[in-house]
């Protein structure tokens, strides 16, 4: 009986030693790295190409090209961790809404400049229809963060697809998604239409033709900050308005402010 007890004890001891050896040699799990947060912003520029834009067309196109360059520009000391793209659509009315997408989700480094050989002013201003179309286009793309830039020199006069209520509903959907919508009056300072569709006054600004490029460069920087999470929204401050020469535009063109 004593021998049997000793044998059992020996087996238990051997098993314990084996378990201890295995425990010592078990590999340490490799730590799982945190998944990097992807920072991105998609810009959608809606440019009025109606006939009244002909006097400032060169400046308008130049400002769009400047925006595309600036939204991809990495400042000194800034981390290059933002994915950006720019979509450009132009609109007018000729026997119906003419809504042409000239650039689709183009990364700034691949942007080719838009010239008046490609597109020129014509027609009337179906602003509400065009706003609805650009928001619908962005919704199909479904970006996490989007900046919608509406640039016009006139008021709505020919929409057939939606009323101001339809355009407002589209912008309300954009707002619920956390997207930013800004309204630039190109040599234009009457913001009744922007008010009607729910664009905040802090996101509306009149811009002189000579300052369209500088203004869009500053706006592109704001878009980058929004995409990086460094700002929650895009608003125009007193410095932006001074650079845009907003008061001069109001004095020359009249204003509802």
Secondary structure, DSSP 8 states (H G I E B T S, - for coil): -HHHHHHHHHHHHHHHHHHHHHHHHS------------EEEEEEEEEE-SGGGGGGHHHHHHHHHHHHHHHT---TT----EEEEEEEEEEEESSSEEEEEEEEEE-GGG-----TTT----SB--HHHHHHHHHHHHHHHT-SSEEEEEEESS------S--HHHHHHHHHHHHHTT-EEEEEEET----HHHHHTT--GGGEEEE-GGGHHHHHHHHHHHHHHHHHTS-SS----HHHHHHHTHHHHHHHH----
